[in-house]
């Protein structure tokens, strides 16, 4: 087993209570966003730990990111962490991590039309804005998109009264 130690800084941290199962004790998780620099690249990590039992579940690498823009982090009612971070000039990465430090979902967004942001509605977290570029969202094309109307005919050339050699 090879272990590499690097210096990092904590960007964000939050302790959350997990949903209680019947007859089970209340459990807590501490999620933290940690930025580490290896060489010339900043990498974003998520740390998931249980401070009451001194358990570190994992330090999950999310990928390289632009450290000049603060990543967004929200926790949903199920105890899943959602992170949206900018990983390029017009590109953002999205990752959903469960309370046991397992990645649940990953996606990539571009900000050509609007910037993506994390929004919370009734305990559910979603990405609004931006265009999802990975995984590509499949949709059914309409009949109008599959069979567009024919283009209009080209306009007839104008005949100038002062040019007798033009088209007739």
Rosetta constraint file for C-alpha pairs under 8 A:
AtomPair CA 6 CA 36 HARMONIC 6.77 0.50
AtomPair CA 6 CA 37 HARMONIC 7.38 0.50
AtomPair CA 6 CA 38 HARMONIC 7.26 0.50
AtomPair CA 7 CA 36 HARMONIC 6.10 0.50
AtomPair CA 7 CA 37 HARMONIC 7.15 0.50
AtomPair CA 8 CA 34 HARMONIC 6.25 0.50
AtomPair CA 8 CA 35 HARMONIC 5.33 0.50
AtomPair CA 8 CA 36 HARMONIC 4.27 0.50
AtomPair CA 8 CA 37 HARMONIC 6.91 0.50
AtomPair CA 9 CA 34 HARMONIC 5.52 0.50
AtomPair CA 9 CA 35 HARMONIC 5.35 0.50
AtomPair CA 9 CA 36 HARMONIC 6.65 0.50
AtomPair CA 10 CA 32 HARMONIC 6.79 0.50
AtomPair CA 10 CA 33 HARMONIC 5.89 0.50
AtomPair CA 10 CA 34 HARMONIC 4.45 0.50
AtomPair CA 10 CA 35 HARMONIC 6.41 0.50
AtomPair CA 11 CA 32 HARMONIC 7.39 0.50
AtomPair CA 11 CA 33 HARMONIC 5.43 0.50
AtomPair CA 11 CA 34 HARMONIC 5.71 0.50
AtomPair CA 11 CA 35 HARMONIC 6.82 0.50
AtomPair CA 12 CA 32 HARMONIC 5.48 0.50
AtomPair CA 12 CA 33 HARMONIC 5.15 0.50
AtomPair CA 12 CA 34 HARMONIC 7.40 0.50
AtomPair CA 13 CA 30 HARMONIC 6.94 0.50
AtomPair CA 13 CA 31 HARMONIC 5.64 0.50
AtomPair CA 13 CA 32 HARMONIC 4.14 0.50
AtomPair CA 13 CA 33 HARMONIC 6.42 0.50
AtomPair CA 14 CA 30 HARMONIC 5.59 0.50
AtomPair CA 14 CA 31 HARMONIC 5.47 0.50
AtomPair CA 14 CA 32 HARMONIC 6.51 0.50
AtomPair CA 15 CA 28 HARMONIC 6.70 0.50
AtomPair CA 15 CA 29 HARMONIC 5.56 0.50
AtomPair CA 15 CA 30 HARMONIC 4.15 0.50
AtomPair CA 15 CA 31 HARMONIC 6.32 0.50
AtomPair CA 16 CA 28 HARMONIC 5.58 0.50
AtomPair CA 16 CA 29 HARMONIC 5.46 0.50
AtomPair CA 16 CA 30 HARMONIC 6.33 0.50
AtomPair CA 16 CA 31 HARMONIC 7.85 0.50
AtomPair CA 16 CA 75 HARMONIC 7.98 0.50
AtomPair CA 16 CA 79 HARMONIC 7.05 0.50
AtomPair CA 17 CA 26 HARMONIC 7.12 0.50
AtomPair CA 17 CA 27 HARMONIC 5.91 0.50
AtomPair CA 17 CA 28 HARMONIC 4.46 0.50
AtomPair CA 17 CA 29 HARMONIC 6.52 0.50
AtomPair CA 17 CA 79 HARMONIC 7.21 0.50
AtomPair CA 18 CA 26 HARMONIC 7.04 0.50
AtomPair CA 18 CA 27 HARMONIC 5.58 0.50
AtomPair CA 18 CA 28 HARMONIC 5.84 0.50
AtomPair CA 18 CA 29 HARMONIC 7.31 0.50
AtomPair CA 18 CA 78 HARMONIC 6.76 0.50
AtomPair CA 18 CA 79 HARMONIC 5.37 0.50
AtomPair CA 18 CA 99 HARMONIC 7.92 0.50
AtomPair CA 19 CA 26 HARMONIC 7.72 0.50
AtomPair CA 19 CA 27 HARMONIC 7.90 0.50
AtomPair CA 19 CA 77 HARMONIC 7.57 0.50
AtomPair CA 19 CA 78 HARMONIC 6.34 0.50
AtomPair CA 19 CA 79 HARMONIC 7.16 0.50
AtomPair CA 20 CA 24 HARMONIC 6.43 0.50
AtomPair CA 20 CA 25 HARMONIC 6.88 0.50
AtomPair CA 20 CA 26 HARMONIC 5.76 0.50
AtomPair CA 20 CA 27 HARMONIC 7.42 0.50
AtomPair CA 21 CA 25 HARMONIC 7.68 0.50
AtomPair CA 28 CA 50 HARMONIC 6.25 0.50
AtomPair CA 28 CA 51 HARMONIC 7.86 0.50
AtomPair CA 28 CA 52 HARMONIC 7.69 0.50
AtomPair CA 29 CA 48 HARMONIC 6.71 0.50
AtomPair CA 29 CA 49 HARMONIC 5.70 0.50
AtomPair CA 29 CA 50 HARMONIC 4.92 0.50
AtomPair CA 29 CA 51 HARMONIC 7.24 0.50
AtomPair CA 29 CA 99 HARMONIC 6.76 0.50
AtomPair CA 30 CA 47 HARMONIC 7.81 0.50
AtomPair CA 30 CA 48 HARMONIC 5.83 0.50
AtomPair CA 30 CA 49 HARMONIC 5.28 0.50
AtomPair CA 30 CA 50 HARMONIC 6.13 0.50
AtomPair CA 30 CA 51 HARMONIC 7.00 0.50
AtomPair CA 31 CA 46 HARMONIC 6.85 0.50
AtomPair CA 31 CA 47 HARMONIC 5.70 0.50
AtomPair CA 31 CA 48 HARMONIC 4.89 0.50
AtomPair CA 31 CA 49 HARMONIC 6.75 0.50
AtomPair CA 31 CA 81 HARMONIC 7.52 0.50
AtomPair CA 32 CA 46 HARMONIC 5.64 0.50
AtomPair CA 32 CA 47 HARMONIC 5.04 0.50
AtomPair CA 32 CA 48 HARMONIC 6.73 0.50
AtomPair CA 33 CA 44 HARMONIC 6.94 0.50
AtomPair CA 33 CA 45 HARMONIC 5.79 0.50
AtomPair CA 33 CA 46 HARMONIC 4.79 0.50
AtomPair CA 33 CA 47 HARMONIC 6.41 0.50
AtomPair CA 34 CA 44 HARMONIC 5.90 0.50
AtomPair CA 34 CA 45 HARMONIC 5.05 0.50
AtomPair CA 34 CA 46 HARMONIC 6.11 0.50
AtomPair CA 34 CA 47 HARMONIC 7.07 0.50
AtomPair CA 35 CA 42 HARMONIC 6.61 0.50
AtomPair CA 35 CA 43 HARMONIC 5.75 0.50
AtomPair CA 35 CA 44 HARMONIC 4.74 0.50
AtomPair CA 35 CA 45 HARMONIC 6.21 0.50
AtomPair CA 36 CA 42 HARMONIC 5.74 0.50
AtomPair CA 36 CA 43 HARMONIC 5.28 0.50
AtomPair CA 36 CA 44 HARMONIC 6.48 0.50
AtomPair CA 36 CA 45 HARMONIC 7.59 0.50
AtomPair CA 37 CA 41 HARMONIC 5.75 0.50
AtomPair CA 37 CA 42 HARMONIC 4.51 0.50
AtomPair CA 37 CA 43 HARMONIC 6.10 0.50
AtomPair CA 38 CA 42 HARMONIC 6.60 0.50
AtomPair CA 38 CA 43 HARMONIC 7.50 0.50
AtomPair CA 41 CA 64 HARMONIC 6.68 0.50
AtomPair CA 42 CA 64 HARMONIC 5.58 0.50
AtomPair CA 42 CA 65 HARMONIC 5.97 0.50
AtomPair CA 42 CA 66 HARMONIC 7.06 0.50
AtomPair CA 42 CA 67 HARMONIC 6.76 0.50
AtomPair CA 43 CA 61 HARMONIC 7.29 0.50
AtomPair CA 43 CA 62 HARMONIC 7.30 0.50
AtomPair CA 43 CA 63 HARMONIC 5.42 0.50
AtomPair CA 43 CA 64 HARMONIC 4.22 0.50
AtomPair CA 43 CA 65 HARMONIC 5.92 0.50
AtomPair CA 44 CA 61 HARMONIC 6.15 0.50
AtomPair CA 44 CA 62 HARMONIC 5.46 0.50
AtomPair CA 44 CA 63 HARMONIC 5.67 0.50
AtomPair CA 44 CA 64 HARMONIC 6.07 0.50
AtomPair CA 44 CA 65 HARMONIC 6.39 0.50
AtomPair CA 45 CA 59 HARMONIC 6.25 0.50
AtomPair CA 45 CA 60 HARMONIC 5.35 0.50
AtomPair CA 45 CA 61 HARMONIC 4.36 0.50
AtomPair CA 45 CA 62 HARMONIC 5.39 0.50
AtomPair CA 45 CA 63 HARMONIC 7.43 0.50
AtomPair CA 46 CA 58 HARMONIC 7.97 0.50
AtomPair CA 46 CA 59 HARMONIC 5.53 0.50
AtomPair CA 46 CA 60 HARMONIC 5.08 0.50
AtomPair CA 46 CA 61 HARMONIC 6.53 0.50
AtomPair CA 46 CA 62 HARMONIC 7.13 0.50
AtomPair CA 47 CA 56 HARMONIC 7.76 0.50
AtomPair CA 47 CA 57 HARMONIC 7.72 0.50
AtomPair CA 47 CA 58 HARMONIC 5.97 0.50
AtomPair CA 47 CA 59 HARMONIC 4.46 0.50
AtomPair CA 47 CA 60 HARMONIC 6.43 0.50
AtomPair CA 47 CA 101 HARMONIC 7.78 0.50
AtomPair CA 48 CA 56 HARMONIC 6.22 0.50
AtomPair CA 48 CA 57 HARMONIC 5.48 0.50
AtomPair CA 48 CA 58 HARMONIC 5.69 0.50
AtomPair CA 48 CA 59 HARMONIC 6.59 0.50
AtomPair CA 48 CA 99 HARMONIC 7.13 0.50
AtomPair CA 48 CA 100 HARMONIC 7.16 0.50
AtomPair CA 48 CA 101 HARMONIC 5.83 0.50
AtomPair CA 49 CA 54 HARMONIC 7.49 0.50
AtomPair CA 49 CA 55 HARMONIC 5.61 0.50
AtomPair CA 49 CA 56 HARMONIC 4.20 0.50
AtomPair CA 49 CA 57 HARMONIC 5.36 0.50
AtomPair CA 49 CA 58 HARMONIC 7.25 0.50
AtomPair CA 50 CA 54 HARMONIC 5.82 0.50
AtomPair CA 50 CA 55 HARMONIC 5.02 0.50
AtomPair CA 50 CA 56 HARMONIC 6.28 0.50
AtomPair CA 50 CA 57 HARMONIC 7.60 0.50
AtomPair CA 51 CA 55 HARMONIC 6.44 0.50
AtomPair CA 51 CA 56 HARMONIC 7.98 0.50
AtomPair CA 57 CA 100 HARMONIC 6.21 0.50
AtomPair CA 57 CA 101 HARMONIC 6.10 0.50
AtomPair CA 58 CA 100 HARMONIC 7.98 0.50
AtomPair CA 58 CA 101 HARMONIC 5.81 0.50
AtomPair CA 59 CA 101 HARMONIC 7.68 0.50
AtomPair CA 60 CA 101 HARMONIC 6.97 0.50
AtomPair CA 62 CA 95 HARMONIC 7.23 0.50
AtomPair CA 63 CA 87 HARMONIC 7.74 0.50
AtomPair CA 64 CA 87 HARMONIC 5.91 0.50
AtomPair CA 65 CA 85 HARMONIC 6.64 0.50
AtomPair CA 65 CA 86 HARMONIC 5.65 0.50
AtomPair CA 65 CA 87 HARMONIC 4.00 0.50
AtomPair CA 65 CA 88 HARMONIC 6.95 0.50
AtomPair CA 66 CA 85 HARMONIC 7.94 0.50
AtomPair CA 66 CA 86 HARMONIC 5.82 0.50
AtomPair CA 66 CA 87 HARMONIC 5.50 0.50
AtomPair CA 66 CA 88 HARMONIC 6.65 0.50
AtomPair CA 69 CA 85 HARMONIC 7.91 0.50
AtomPair CA 69 CA 86 HARMONIC 6.94 0.50
AtomPair CA 70 CA 85 HARMONIC 7.37 0.50
AtomPair CA 71 CA 83 HARMONIC 6.98 0.50
AtomPair CA 71 CA 84 HARMONIC 5.84 0.50
AtomPair CA 71 CA 85 HARMONIC 4.47 0.50
AtomPair CA 71 CA 86 HARMONIC 6.97 0.50
AtomPair CA 72 CA 83 HARMONIC 5.64 0.50
AtomPair CA 72 CA 84 HARMONIC 5.12 0.50
AtomPair CA 72 CA 85 HARMONIC 6.33 0.50
AtomPair CA 72 CA 117 HARMONIC 7.69 0.50
AtomPair CA 72 CA 118 HARMONIC 6.91 0.50
AtomPair CA 73 CA 81 HARMONIC 6.91 0.50
AtomPair CA 73 CA 82 HARMONIC 5.61 0.50
AtomPair CA 73 CA 83 HARMONIC 4.52 0.50
AtomPair CA 73 CA 84 HARMONIC 6.54 0.50
AtomPair CA 73 CA 118 HARMONIC 7.67 0.50
AtomPair CA 74 CA 81 HARMONIC 5.89 0.50
AtomPair CA 74 CA 82 HARMONIC 5.30 0.50
AtomPair CA 74 CA 83 HARMONIC 6.71 0.50
AtomPair CA 74 CA 118 HARMONIC 7.32 0.50
AtomPair CA 74 CA 120 HARMONIC 7.79 0.50
AtomPair CA 74 CA 125 HARMONIC 7.07 0.50
AtomPair CA 75 CA 79 HARMONIC 5.99 0.50
AtomPair CA 75 CA 80 HARMONIC 5.56 0.50
AtomPair CA 75 CA 81 HARMONIC 4.55 0.50
AtomPair CA 75 CA 82 HARMONIC 6.10 0.50
AtomPair CA 75 CA 125 HARMONIC 7.30 0.50
AtomPair CA 76 CA 80 HARMONIC 5.56 0.50
AtomPair CA 76 CA 81 HARMONIC 6.70 0.50
AtomPair CA 76 CA 82 HARMONIC 7.70 0.50
AtomPair CA 76 CA 120 HARMONIC 7.68 0.50
AtomPair CA 76 CA 123 HARMONIC 5.31 0.50
AtomPair CA 76 CA 124 HARMONIC 5.32 0.50
AtomPair CA 76 CA 125 HARMONIC 5.72 0.50
AtomPair CA 77 CA 123 HARMONIC 4.97 0.50
AtomPair CA 77 CA 124 HARMONIC 6.61 0.50
AtomPair CA 79 CA 98 HARMONIC 6.77 0.50
AtomPair CA 79 CA 99 HARMONIC 5.99 0.50
AtomPair CA 80 CA 96 HARMONIC 6.64 0.50
AtomPair CA 80 CA 97 HARMONIC 5.60 0.50
AtomPair CA 80 CA 98 HARMONIC 4.47 0.50
AtomPair CA 80 CA 99 HARMONIC 5.87 0.50
AtomPair CA 81 CA 96 HARMONIC 5.62 0.50
AtomPair CA 81 CA 97 HARMONIC 5.10 0.50
AtomPair CA 81 CA 98 HARMONIC 6.35 0.50
AtomPair CA 81 CA 99 HARMONIC 7.62 0.50
AtomPair CA 82 CA 94 HARMONIC 7.28 0.50
AtomPair CA 82 CA 95 HARMONIC 5.89 0.50
AtomPair CA 82 CA 96 HARMONIC 4.50 0.50
AtomPair CA 82 CA 97 HARMONIC 6.50 0.50
AtomPair CA 82 CA 125 HARMONIC 7.18 0.50
AtomPair CA 83 CA 94 HARMONIC 5.64 0.50
AtomPair CA 83 CA 95 HARMONIC 5.36 0.50
AtomPair CA 83 CA 96 HARMONIC 6.44 0.50
AtomPair CA 84 CA 92 HARMONIC 6.73 0.50
AtomPair CA 84 CA 93 HARMONIC 5.72 0.50
AtomPair CA 84 CA 94 HARMONIC 4.55 0.50
AtomPair CA 84 CA 95 HARMONIC 6.76 0.50
AtomPair CA 84 CA 117 HARMONIC 7.27 0.50
AtomPair CA 84 CA 118 HARMONIC 6.93 0.50
AtomPair CA 85 CA 92 HARMONIC 5.47 0.50
AtomPair CA 85 CA 93 HARMONIC 5.36 0.50
AtomPair CA 85 CA 94 HARMONIC 6.60 0.50
AtomPair CA 86 CA 90 HARMONIC 7.83 0.50
AtomPair CA 86 CA 91 HARMONIC 5.99 0.50
AtomPair CA 86 CA 92 HARMONIC 4.15 0.50
AtomPair CA 86 CA 93 HARMONIC 6.14 0.50
AtomPair CA 87 CA 91 HARMONIC 5.81 0.50
AtomPair CA 87 CA 92 HARMONIC 5.30 0.50
AtomPair CA 87 CA 93 HARMONIC 6.25 0.50
AtomPair CA 88 CA 92 HARMONIC 6.69 0.50
AtomPair CA 90 CA 110 HARMONIC 5.63 0.50
AtomPair CA 90 CA 111 HARMONIC 5.52 0.50
AtomPair CA 90 CA 112 HARMONIC 7.12 0.50
AtomPair CA 91 CA 108 HARMONIC 7.11 0.50
AtomPair CA 91 CA 109 HARMONIC 5.77 0.50
AtomPair CA 91 CA 110 HARMONIC 4.58 0.50
AtomPair CA 91 CA 111 HARMONIC 6.47 0.50
AtomPair CA 92 CA 108 HARMONIC 5.77 0.50
AtomPair CA 92 CA 109 HARMONIC 5.06 0.50
AtomPair CA 92 CA 110 HARMONIC 6.18 0.50
AtomPair CA 92 CA 111 HARMONIC 7.83 0.50
AtomPair CA 92 CA 116 HARMONIC 7.68 0.50
AtomPair CA 93 CA 106 HARMONIC 7.54 0.50
AtomPair CA 93 CA 107 HARMONIC 6.06 0.50
AtomPair CA 93 CA 108 HARMONIC 4.67 0.50
AtomPair CA 93 CA 109 HARMONIC 6.31 0.50
AtomPair CA 94 CA 105 HARMONIC 7.92 0.50
AtomPair CA 94 CA 106 HARMONIC 5.55 0.50
AtomPair CA 94 CA 107 HARMONIC 5.06 0.50
AtomPair CA 94 CA 108 HARMONIC 6.04 0.50
AtomPair CA 94 CA 109 HARMONIC 7.66 0.50
AtomPair CA 95 CA 103 HARMONIC 7.00 0.50
AtomPair CA 95 CA 104 HARMONIC 7.53 0.50
AtomPair CA 95 CA 105 HARMONIC 5.67 0.50
AtomPair CA 95 CA 106 HARMONIC 4.56 0.50
AtomPair CA 95 CA 107 HARMONIC 6.62 0.50
AtomPair CA 96 CA 103 HARMONIC 5.84 0.50
AtomPair CA 96 CA 104 HARMONIC 5.33 0.50
AtomPair CA 96 CA 105 HARMONIC 5.06 0.50
AtomPair CA 96 CA 106 HARMONIC 6.55 0.50
AtomPair CA 97 CA 101 HARMONIC 5.78 0.50
AtomPair CA 97 CA 102 HARMONIC 5.54 0.50
AtomPair CA 97 CA 103 HARMONIC 4.48 0.50
AtomPair CA 97 CA 104 HARMONIC 5.57 0.50
AtomPair CA 97 CA 105 HARMONIC 7.42 0.50
AtomPair CA 98 CA 102 HARMONIC 5.44 0.50
AtomPair CA 98 CA 103 HARMONIC 6.45 0.50
AtomPair CA 98 CA 104 HARMONIC 6.49 0.50
AtomPair CA 107 CA 132 HARMONIC 7.10 0.50
AtomPair CA 107 CA 133 HARMONIC 7.55 0.50
AtomPair CA 107 CA 134 HARMONIC 5.28 0.50
AtomPair CA 107 CA 135 HARMONIC 6.05 0.50
AtomPair CA 108 CA 132 HARMONIC 5.88 0.50
AtomPair CA 108 CA 133 HARMONIC 5.51 0.50
AtomPair CA 108 CA 134 HARMONIC 4.93 0.50
AtomPair CA 108 CA 135 HARMONIC 7.27 0.50
AtomPair CA 109 CA 116 HARMONIC 7.08 0.50
AtomPair CA 109 CA 130 HARMONIC 5.94 0.50
AtomPair CA 109 CA 131 HARMONIC 5.31 0.50
AtomPair CA 109 CA 132 HARMONIC 4.39 0.50
AtomPair CA 109 CA 133 HARMONIC 5.35 0.50
AtomPair CA 109 CA 134 HARMONIC 7.07 0.50
AtomPair CA 110 CA 115 HARMONIC 7.56 0.50
AtomPair CA 110 CA 116 HARMONIC 7.68 0.50
AtomPair CA 110 CA 130 HARMONIC 5.55 0.50
AtomPair CA 110 CA 131 HARMONIC 5.27 0.50
AtomPair CA 110 CA 132 HARMONIC 6.54 0.50
AtomPair CA 110 CA 133 HARMONIC 6.64 0.50
AtomPair CA 111 CA 115 HARMONIC 4.65 0.50
AtomPair CA 111 CA 116 HARMONIC 6.54 0.50
AtomPair CA 111 CA 129 HARMONIC 7.84 0.50
AtomPair CA 111 CA 130 HARMONIC 4.75 0.50
AtomPair CA 111 CA 131 HARMONIC 6.49 0.50
AtomPair CA 112 CA 130 HARMONIC 6.88 0.50
AtomPair CA 112 CA 131 HARMONIC 7.41 0.50
AtomPair CA 113 CA 129 HARMONIC 7.93 0.50
AtomPair CA 113 CA 130 HARMONIC 6.21 0.50
AtomPair CA 113 CA 131 HARMONIC 7.34 0.50
AtomPair CA 114 CA 129 HARMONIC 5.44 0.50
AtomPair CA 114 CA 130 HARMONIC 4.88 0.50
AtomPair CA 114 CA 131 HARMONIC 7.85 0.50
AtomPair CA 115 CA 129 HARMONIC 5.57 0.50
AtomPair CA 115 CA 130 HARMONIC 4.95 0.50
AtomPair CA 116 CA 127 HARMONIC 6.29 0.50
AtomPair CA 116 CA 128 HARMONIC 5.55 0.50
AtomPair CA 116 CA 129 HARMONIC 4.32 0.50
AtomPair CA 116 CA 130 HARMONIC 4.40 0.50
AtomPair CA 116 CA 131 HARMONIC 7.73 0.50
AtomPair CA 117 CA 127 HARMONIC 5.57 0.50
AtomPair CA 117 CA 128 HARMONIC 5.50 0.50
AtomPair CA 117 CA 129 HARMONIC 6.41 0.50
AtomPair CA 118 CA 125 HARMONIC 6.63 0.50
AtomPair CA 118 CA 126 HARMONIC 5.71 0.50
AtomPair CA 118 CA 127 HARMONIC 4.69 0.50
AtomPair CA 118 CA 128 HARMONIC 6.33 0.50
AtomPair CA 119 CA 125 HARMONIC 5.66 0.50
AtomPair CA 119 CA 126 HARMONIC 5.53 0.50
AtomPair CA 119 CA 127 HARMONIC 6.22 0.50
AtomPair CA 119 CA 128 HARMONIC 6.69 0.50
AtomPair CA 120 CA 124 HARMONIC 5.52 0.50
AtomPair CA 120 CA 125 HARMONIC 4.53 0.50
AtomPair CA 120 CA 126 HARMONIC 6.58 0.50
AtomPair CA 121 CA 125 HARMONIC 6.54 0.50
AtomPair CA 132 CA 136 HARMONIC 6.66 0.50
AtomPair CA 132 CA 137 HARMONIC 7.04 0.50
AtomPair CA 133 CA 137 HARMONIC 7.70 0.50
AtomPair CA 141 CA 145 HARMONIC 6.13 0.50
AtomPair CA 141 CA 146 HARMONIC 6.69 0.50
AtomPair CA 142 CA 146 HARMONIC 6.40 0.50
AtomPair CA 143 CA 147 HARMONIC 5.94 0.50
AtomPair CA 144 CA 148 HARMONIC 5.30 0.50
AtomPair CA 144 CA 149 HARMONIC 7.84 0.50
AtomPair CA 157 CA 167 HARMONIC 7.77 0.50
AtomPair CA 159 CA 163 HARMONIC 7.81 0.50
AtomPair CA 159 CA 166 HARMONIC 6.72 0.50
AtomPair CA 159 CA 167 HARMONIC 6.90 0.50
AtomPair CA 159 CA 168 HARMONIC 7.36 0.50
AtomPair CA 160 CA 164 HARMONIC 7.71 0.50
AtomPair CA 160 CA 166 HARMONIC 7.52 0.50
